[in-house]
Structure formats: structure tokens, C-alpha cells
Amino acid sequence: DMLNCRAALGCARGAGGCRLVRQGALPRRTPAAVCSPQSHWDTGEHRCLATDAASRSGNIGADRSWPLPEVPEQVRAIVGEAVARQLVPREAVLIDSREGAEEVFPELLTAHLLGVDCEGVSLGRWGRLCLCQISTPERVYLFDALREGVMDVLRPVLESSSTVKVMHDCREDASALLSQFGVELAGVFDAQVAHTMLLEEESSRPFQISLNELLKSALQLENEKQASLGEVMRDDPNVWFYRPMQLDLITYAAQDVMYLPLLHRALCDKLRDPTGGRVLERSRRYSDYARMNMHLGSPKAAEKRGLRLQAMVATRTEAALYLKLNLGAQRQGAVSRPEAISRFQDLTFGEIVDCWVSAWNMTGNILFLERLEPGHAVPEPKIDLTGMWRGRQGRRPRGPKEG
């Protein structure tokens, strides 16, 4: 069970906390319940995925499928019985082999609309994508991305522009797919983008809404596993890396995608955009996020004053503007000076803009940015030596000519 997995890895709180498993890295000890990304899957003591129900205590049975929850009455009342039957799947299936993926591939490739989501450890450019969920009107498929060859089979589906993939904030998913599997995500209808467009129509300040919040707002729905498993994932960030997966985890993953096609219908109705074409067009920015700042080989490489990079406008508060950088999910850009913020006023949320690094905080998880305007060289920013930089042992940042 999950507690035994954590104990075997020395991840219990009393054992000094958890070590994050990143792409290409393994825990110091590899018990039978943990998969190595590079290991052979059924060899010796490192057998990764149990194949019989008896060895799957608290997990799905040997048939690898199970029924999904019934559509709640309030949802049927909002969308109608016929639409609920047409768009909401009734069964979930775990696919953990290349052969299994090949068997369902024709169904996915010929579909017009799919719900897609990914789960992983520190999901993003330098994280580890562990599970890919895809929903059709009949069932939700959960593809074990740690199994050799599974994601290769899915590549044509994920890269197809003719198959609409309904996702929610696909940016880090797209980055992980590109960096880990070479998959260039296309044909995305991003629900977060659609919500931003709705707020813009209402002249409201956009914000990055969560999927759970959006489902609750649009369909009076919420993932019933969100609260309990959110705590589990916070306590142990490696949770999606363990094999076999717990039933609670894969049920949570299935429920994250089972209502995405229905959400697509609701958002298109609100935007008066029956095909979702306007959202598809604007969602390309989210897919393009995966190719930002590929010249930087590590998050640390961005800590260079005067460095030019790309940034995507993400959200704004009363005090600052925040931007995503494709430098790992935990690293972001910030613009806090009023004069600097004013130079971004012409940009909409999701736009990509050229910037340069003026400073960073002590932990390096926030880079302070200035907009790089066409025809202008990187200027010397005004540094308040009594403020932020005094916190860095009082050291003055070096200018571009100083290296």
C-alpha cells in the first residue's frame, strides 16, 4: 500500500522527508512497488506492475477496468439526459503495455473530440510524466507512461490537429511531452484559455482558474477525490511514480478527464462559438509554451543578469505581473515595478513576450523581468541597494559587461 511504498523509500516524515524523483533519476532504493524509468519491466526483484488481482491490494483487478461514477443529477439537469449519455464515459481502463495501446489506437485516432490530462512528478520540462489519461464518449483510458513504447503509440493522436484534445492548462503537460517523448502537442482546446476569454468578454480581470473550480462553476461538479488526494500528493510528491498505482489515485485521474468533453460543450455555448474554433486558435500559445527558452539547459542557467528569454503572461495581482517561463513548474517570472508593469499593458494573457532578467530572489524560484522592446539594448536597471539586494549578502549584481 502507499504507506509501505513510502516507508520503503525512506519518505515518511520521520525519515527526513521525500526526495523528488526527476526524469532519469531513481530513488536510492528501488522496491518492487517502484518503477525505474529505464528498467526492464518484469525482470527479477524489480517487477514493476503486478498482473494478478491478489497482488493488487487496494488497486484495480486483473481485468484492468472498472465502472466510473454515475453522472450527478444536477449535471443531467443542466445539460440534459441525452447530452450526458453522449459525452460522459462510463468505464475506465488501465493500459500498461505497448500492445494494449496499439489495440485502442484506432478508436482514438478516428475520434473527433477527446479529453486529455497528464499526471507526474514535478510535471514539466524537467519533471517526469507518469500517466496520460484520455477520455472518449465511452470510456477513459489511463496510459502508463512509464511503460516502454506506450507514449510512442499515442504520438499520432497527440500531434494530430484534426483530433480536438480538450485539456485544462496544458502548458506543463505539453512541455513534459516534448522534452520527455518528443511529442509536439497540437489540436488543443484549453479550458483555461476559454475561461480567460469569457472573463475578457465580461471586462473582468483574468486569473488562472483550476479545473475543479471551473467544473464547479460551469457544471456544478467537482472531483470528489480532489481534497483527500491533494494532501497525499503534497505529503509525497513522488506518488505518481509508484507501481502498482492505488485505486484512489487512478480514480482521481479518471475523474479529471471524464467531464472534459462535456465542459467543452458548456464553454462553447457560453462563448457562442459552436465549434470552439476561437479557443483552438488561442490555445496554440499554450502548446507553443513547450518550445520556450530551449536554449537554457537548466533552471539555474536563467540566473544571469541581462539574460534574454521568453515569458508568457500568466496572471496579475494588485502588486505584480506574473509570467511562465518553461523552466520548471516551480519557477516563474515576476514584474513588480509600476513603470515596468506599464510596458506590458498591451499584452493579453497567454501572449509570449521577449524579456531580460534583472534579478532573482534568494531561492531562485522567481526571476524579476523587464520587457525587451524592439530596437532597444538591455539597459542597466535601477537597483535599490537598501532593499532586495541587501538580502543577498549585500552583493551588487554584476552588469552585462562584467560577465
KATADA-V457682 format. One record per pair of residues at least 24 apart in sequence whose ideal C-beta (glycine too) atoms are under 8 Angstrom apart, sorted by the first residue. I is the first residue (numbers start at 1). J is the second residue. Records with the same first field share a line. If there is no record, write none. Layout:
BEGIN
I=J, J
END
This chain:
BEGIN
1=57, 58, 246
2=232, 236, 239, 242, 246
4=33
5=31, 33, 34, 242
6=236
8=33, 34
9=34, 238
11=236, 238
13=235
18=235, 236, 237, 238
19=238
20=121, 122, 237, 238
21=121, 128, 238, 241
22=121, 122, 126, 127, 128
23=126, 127, 128, 179, 180
27=238
33=242, 243, 244
34=241, 242, 243
35=146, 241, 242, 243
37=128, 146
41=147, 148
48=146, 243
49=96, 144, 147, 243, 244
50=244
55=244
56=244
58=246, 247, 248
59=244, 245, 246, 247, 250
60=94, 247, 250
64=93, 94, 95, 96
65=91, 92, 93, 94, 139
66=91, 92, 247, 251
67=91, 92
68=92, 140, 254, 255, 258
69=224, 255
72=220, 221
74=220
75=219, 220, 221, 259, 262
78=219, 220, 266
79=219, 262, 265, 266
83=262, 265
84=262
86=137
87=137, 261, 262, 265
88=137, 258, 259, 261, 262
89=135, 136, 137, 138, 139, 140, 258
90=138, 139
91=138, 139, 140
92=139, 140, 141, 142, 250, 251, 254, 258
93=139, 140, 141, 142
94=142, 144, 245, 250
95=141, 142, 143, 144, 150
96=143, 144, 147, 150
97=147, 149, 150
98=147, 148, 149, 150, 152, 153
100=150
101=143, 149, 150, 153, 154
102=153
104=141
105=153, 154, 156, 157
107=136
108=134, 136, 141, 154, 157, 163
109=156, 157, 160, 163
111=136, 163
112=163, 164
113=163, 164, 166, 261, 264
114=157, 163, 164, 165, 166, 261
115=140, 165, 166, 167, 257, 258, 259, 260, 261, 264
116=158, 165, 166, 167, 170, 173, 257, 260
117=167, 168, 173, 253, 256, 257, 260
118=145, 173, 176, 177
119=240, 253
120=145, 176, 240, 241
121=237, 238, 240, 241
122=237, 328, 329, 330
123=172, 173, 176, 329
124=172, 175, 176, 326, 328, 329
125=172, 175, 176, 179, 290, 326, 327, 328
126=179, 298, 299, 328
127=172, 176, 328, 329
128=176, 180, 241
129=173, 176, 177, 180, 181
130=240, 241
131=240, 245, 250, 253
133=253, 254, 256, 257
134=257
135=254, 257, 258, 260, 261
137=261
140=254, 257, 258
142=250, 253, 254
144=243
145=181
146=241, 243
151=177, 180, 181, 183
152=181
154=183
155=181, 182, 183
158=183, 185, 186
159=183, 184, 185, 186
160=186, 187
161=186, 187
162=187
163=187
164=188, 189, 264, 276, 280
165=189
166=191, 260, 261, 263, 264
167=191, 260
168=192, 211, 214, 260
169=208, 211, 286
170=283, 286, 287
171=286, 289, 290, 312, 324, 326
172=329
174=286, 287, 289, 290
175=289, 290, 326
177=290
178=290, 291
179=290
184=287, 290
185=287, 290
186=287
187=280
188=280, 283, 284, 286, 287
189=264, 276, 279, 280, 283
190=279, 283, 286
191=260, 263, 264, 267
192=286
193=279, 282, 283, 285, 286, 350
194=267, 268, 271, 276, 279
195=267
196=349, 350
197=271, 278, 279, 282
198=267, 270, 271
200=348
201=271
205=316
206=315, 316, 349
207=315
208=314, 315
211=256
214=263
215=259, 263
218=263, 266, 267, 270
219=259, 262, 263, 266
221=259
223=252, 255, 256
224=255
225=251, 252, 255
226=252
282=350
285=312, 350, 351, 352
286=350
288=352
289=324, 326, 352
290=326
291=326
292=325, 326, 352
293=325, 326, 327
296=327
299=327, 328, 331, 364
300=364
302=327, 331, 357, 360, 367
303=357, 360, 364, 367
304=357
305=357, 358, 359, 397, 398, 399, 400
306=356, 357, 378, 399, 400
307=356, 357
308=354, 355, 356, 372, 378
309=354, 355, 356, 357
310=352, 353, 354, 355
311=352, 353, 355, 369
312=350, 351, 352, 353
313=344, 347, 348, 349, 350, 351, 353
314=349
315=349
323=353, 355, 369
325=367
330=365
331=364, 365, 366, 367
332=365, 366, 367
333=366, 367, 368, 369
334=366, 367, 368, 369
335=368, 369, 370, 371
336=368
340=369, 370, 371
343=370, 371, 373
344=371
359=383, 388, 389, 397
361=388
362=391, 392
END
